[in-house]
Amino acid sequence: MNRLKVTDSEFQALSKYIYGISGITLSAGKEYLIETRLGQLATEYGCRSYQELLTRSRTEASRALEKKIIDAISTNETYFFRDNAPFNLLQHRLIPDIIDRKSKKGGRVTIRIWSSASSTGQEIYSTAMVLRELGLPKPGCDLQLIATDISDAAIARASYGLYSQFEVTRGLSPARLAKYFTPKGDGYRINDEIRSMVSFRKQNLLTSLTGLGKFDIILCRNVAIYFTREDRLRLFDNLSRQLEPDGCLLIGSTESLAQEESPFVPMRYLNSTFYQLQDTAPSAPARMNPLRAING
Ligand SMILES: C[S@@+](CC[C@H](N)C(=O)[O-])C[C@H]1O[C@@H](n2cnc3c(N)ncnc32)[C@H](O)[C@@H]1O
């Protein structure tokens, strides 16, 4: 079947529209993304051009098409224990530190963790498995795990927790697959024991985040790369307001935050980098060395 071609003016108009509803930027040369990801939607809606699709989305009261456009255009690539290092960092350093620090204050310990662009859930479920393996939750220590994404379809899949054969081969050890999943149809469903640890909701990271409260750990991995520089700055500034004073931010392994542009300082533990708020980060304790500028 011939793919519906996007004209220059349609590309401009759609890029602007998609930016407005999601913050995702489609730079020149990404015409193929419109054609490969929205062509099918245009056919489904009986539209003969992308302009027609755009008009339909703008005028549709239910905003169902707008949601479908976000679902189609967002890149949901993810896998279990992606990059490994952040999960080792959580297991061996960040979670034990939080428990230690909070227990010293007395009373119940509650650890709040947010996977802020969670896609289909692999990131937050990997985190939940790590927490289980640390014996959490346990008496006196509660967990609140929240996973959000802008894509309704991704959130729906994440909260159902059903993965294909291919998806469970990506990053999961056979031992974890056997322990935390149950075969279902052609794939595997995450067990209730892990699924029930997480609550999912839709959230656009470029809108107000204050309703979510403050977190000890925020994972914001492999999403800021789709934003303009200005939106990235706004995002990290907003995230800094959702982080507890001693909290930690984890970003993608190929991403970095320039110190002069963000309220965070990079910290290193073994081979991992994480970020803390400028004002509260400890000044170079042993084994944790703030880096100056790590991305130049
Ligand atoms: C490449 S995935 C990253 C998933 C996971 N964090 C990881 O690193 O494996 C990027 C996710 O960001 C989501 N996303 C894109 N724009 C967003 C926005 N403005 N607010 C929230 N999520 C967004 C997409 O829907 C997608 O699921």
The ligand as an ORCA input file, in Angstrom:
! r2SCAN-3c Opt
* xyz 0 1
  C      11.907      6.386     25.128
  S      10.626      6.248     26.315
  C      11.582      6.121     27.803
  C      11.017      5.081     28.751
  C      11.856      4.827     30.008
  N      11.962      6.009     30.812
  C      13.225      4.317     29.645
  O      14.205      5.054     29.747
  O      13.334      3.162     29.237
  C      10.053      7.926     26.369
  C       8.668      8.071     26.981
  O       8.434      9.463     27.225
  C       7.063      9.707     27.031
  N       6.867     11.159     26.827
  C       7.130     11.907     25.719
  N       6.783     13.190     25.931
  C       6.304     13.260     27.201
  C       5.787     14.327     27.996
  N       5.692     15.571     27.539
  N       5.396     14.024     29.258
  C       5.476     12.747     29.735
  N       5.940     11.716     29.028
  C       6.352     11.972     27.773
  C       6.716      8.867     25.817
  O       5.321      8.613     25.725
  C       7.544      7.612     26.073
  O       6.795      6.605     26.702
*
